[in-house]
């Protein structure tokens, strides 16, 4: 009995990684789109830096607190600040993502 052969549909050759990628719109390479993507990265890094500062400030306060009531207050303040910052950041990142997507849109063609 002979073994069944399955067709080999995998692409071969040097272009292998690129065969699955359809032709990309030229907007991907537009300067405005790249700048908007950079804005998203920059905003994220600023947010991350601010959150690390808050973490350090909170750890410092915890190390110097004198009783359980003070510890509870420190943790409560930390959580409230985190919720406020994350909420604000979610809105900001949505704005930046919308600006990025808008920069990649092709101009409207009137009929």
ChimeraX attribute file (.defattr): number of C-alpha atoms within 10 A of each C-alpha:
attribute: neighborCount
match mode: 1-to-1
recipient: residues
	/A:1	3
	/A:2	4
	/A:3	5
	/A:4	6
	/A:5	6
	/A:6	6
	/A:7	6
	/A:8	7
	/A:9	6
	/A:10	7
	/A:11	12
	/A:12	10
	/A:13	7
	/A:14	8
	/A:15	9
	/A:16	10
	/A:17	10
	/A:18	10
	/A:19	13
	/A:20	9
	/A:21	7
	/A:22	7
	/A:23	8
	/A:24	8
	/A:25	11
	/A:26	9
	/A:27	15
	/A:28	14
	/A:29	11
	/A:30	12
	/A:31	12
	/A:32	16
	/A:33	19
	/A:34	16
	/A:35	13
	/A:36	20
	/A:37	18
	/A:38	14
	/A:39	17
	/A:40	19
	/A:41	14
	/A:42	12
	/A:43	16
	/A:44	15
	/A:45	12
	/A:46	11
	/A:47	15
	/A:48	12
	/A:49	12
	/A:50	13
	/A:51	16
	/A:52	12
	/A:53	12
	/A:54	15
	/A:55	14
	/A:56	12
	/A:57	13
	/A:58	17
	/A:59	15
	/A:60	11
	/A:61	15
	/A:62	17
	/A:63	9
	/A:64	11
	/A:65	15
	/A:66	10
	/A:67	9
	/A:68	9
	/A:69	9
	/A:70	14
	/A:71	17
	/A:72	13
	/A:73	13
	/A:74	18
	/A:75	15
	/A:76	12
	/A:77	13
	/A:78	17
	/A:79	12
	/A:80	12
	/A:81	14
	/A:82	15
	/A:83	12
	/A:84	11
	/A:85	14
	/A:86	14
	/A:87	11
	/A:88	11
	/A:89	15
	/A:90	11
	/A:91	11
	/A:92	15
	/A:93	16
	/A:94	12
	/A:95	13
	/A:96	19
	/A:97	16
	/A:98	12
	/A:99	17
	/A:100	20
	/A:101	15
	/A:102	14
	/A:103	20
	/A:104	19
	/A:105	12
	/A:106	10
	/A:107	8
	/A:108	6
	/A:109	5
	/A:110	4
	/A:111	3
